[in-house]
């Protein structure tokens, strides 16, 4: 799995960080999300799928590899 993140779409809601804190974080200056693990391990796949599903801006896209 690979995460594609559309940073300009991010509204800094932080939902992804709450659901998958090992994979996502937020910048201190503006709260925009950052991807810590663009290729998360299988142990994180469920939470990353949930983060993508609940992102209010639909800024997270998952690509199966």
Order of alpha helices (4+ residues) and beta strands (2+ residues): beta-alpha-beta-beta-alpha-beta
